[in-house]
Amino acid sequence: MNRQQIAEQLKHMISSLPAKLQERFENDDLIEHLITVSLDRNVIDIINSLQETQERTEKTLFNERQKLVQKAKEQEMDLVRRHAEDEARCADRPQHLSLLQSANKSEFETFVKRIADEQQRFDMKIILDLDQKMLEQQTRLEKAGVSCMHATNKPPDVRLQMFIIEFIQHIAKQQQSPSRTENSI
């Protein structure tokens, strides 16, 4: 795949972007730089490594979240079972049963709130972990010399960075299978 073919693919991919992002590519130097870095094996290896690390991180966080949810379900089942057993023991004492049911209801509501709070805190931890991972990736790609890569959480800049990474990965994939490249243009 030559530079002209890569430029054609880049222009085609840019045309599918929202207008605000397309404006960022009006600078020919940026396009030339992206063509150059898309051919740089070091940059491609860095992106692949970052992607693998992110996938492992996401999988780990997902599994941790699933364990938290499963643990909460088990605790809820235990609580409901214990409440049912306690209420069954009090069935012949109606005056105690209504007090027990009220206490059980209160305990269950407290449990539900505690679980919701735990899950919300964990979800915030996930978001912060992923944000930190994104900043590390941006910094690493900036150090590798990839244009428009810098530590940011501004959505338009992040979207542009995602596009650049997708483009580099697309070209790398095309480089690995040259026969497909000629048919896809």
N, C-alpha and C positions, 0 to 999 in steps of 0.2 A: 504494500500500500504506500503510495507516494504522498508527498505533502499536499499536492493539489487535490487528491482524493479525500484526504483527511479534512482539508479546508471545505470541500463540498459537503461532507457529512456534518461538520461543525455548523455550517450555515443552515443546513436543513434542520438540525436539532434546535438551533437558535430560533428558527421561524416558528417552532411549536411553543415557545415560551410566551408568557404574558408580555405585553408591550413594555412595561416598566423594566423588566429584566432584559429584553432585547436591546434597550437603549444602552445598557452597560457594555454591549459588544460593538458599539459603533467605532471604537478605537481599534485600528488594525494591528497595533502593537500587542494588544491583549490576545487577539486571535492568533497571531504568529507565535506568541509565547505558549498558548494552549496547545498549538500543534507541536511545538518543540517538546513540551513536558509530556505530551501524550505518547511520545516516542522514547522517552527516558525510562529505561528499565528500572532504575533505582526508584523513581517516583511510583511506578506501577507496583513494584514490590512493597513499598511503604503503604500504599493504598490497600493492597491485598491484606497485608499484615494488620492494618487498622480495622479493616472490615471483619477479619476473623476474630480479632480481640473483641470488637463490639458485639458480634453474634454470640460469643461465649458469655460475655457480660449480660446480654439480654436474656439468654437462656437461664443463666444462674439466677438472675433477679426474678424471672418468671417462675422458676421452680421454688424459690423462697416464698414468693407470694402465694403459690398454690399450697405449700405446706402450712402457711399461716391460715389460709381459708379452711383447709382440711382440719386443722387443729381446732379452729373456732366451731366448725360443724360438730366435731366430736364432743367438745365441751358443752355445746348447746344440747346435744342428744343426752349427755349425762345429766345435765341440769333438769331437763324435761322429765327424764326417767326418775330422778330423785324426787322431784316435785310430785309426780304421779304416785310413787310409793308412799311418800309422806301423807298425801291426801287420802290414799286408800286406808292407811292406818287410822286416820281420823274420821272415817266415814260414819262411824257409829256415834260420834260426838259433834253434832252440827255446830254448837257454839264455838268449838275449837277449829272446825273446818273452815268457817268463813274467815277467821283470823289468819289461819295458815295460808289460805288461798290469796288473801291480800298481801301477806308477806312474800309469798312465792311470785306473785305478779310484780311486786316491787323489785325483788331480786332479779327476775328475768329482764325487766326493763333496764336495770343497772348493768346487767351482763351485756345486753344488746348495745347499749351506749358505749361500754368499755371496748367491745369488739370493734365497733364502728370507728372509734377513736384510734385504736391500734392499727387498723387497716389504713386509715387516713394518714397516720404518721408514717407507716411503711411505704405507702404510695408516694408521699412527699420525699422520702429517702430515695426511692427509685428515681424520681424526677431529678433530684439533686445529683445522684450518681451519674445519670445519663448526661446531664448538663456538664458535669465535670469531665466526663469522657469526651464529649464533643469539644470542649475547650482544649483538652490535651491533643486531640486529633488536629484541630485547627493549627495549633502551635507547631506541631510536628511537620505538617504540610507547609506551613510558612517557612520553617527552617530549611525545608527541602527546596524552597524557591518557587513554589506554585503560586501563580498570580491570584490575587483576591483572597488569599488565605491569611486570616488573622483571627485572633481570639475575639469573638463577638457572640451576642445572643440576639442581635437584631434580625427579625424574620426575613427581610429582603436580602440581607447579606448572607444569611444561612442558606436561603433558597438558592442564591447564586452559587455558593460554595458546593451545595449538593449537585447542582447542574454540572459544575466543572468536574467533580468526582465521577459523576455518571458518564460524562463525555470521555474522560480518560479511560474508564473501565470499558466503555463501548469500543474505543479504538484498540485497546489492548486485546480485547476479545477478537476483534477483526484481524489483528496482526497474527493471532494464533491460528486462524483458519482462513488463509488467503483466498481459497477458492470461493468461500461464501461471500467475501468482500466484493468480488467482481460481479456476482449475481445480485447483490443487494443495492447497488448504486443505480 
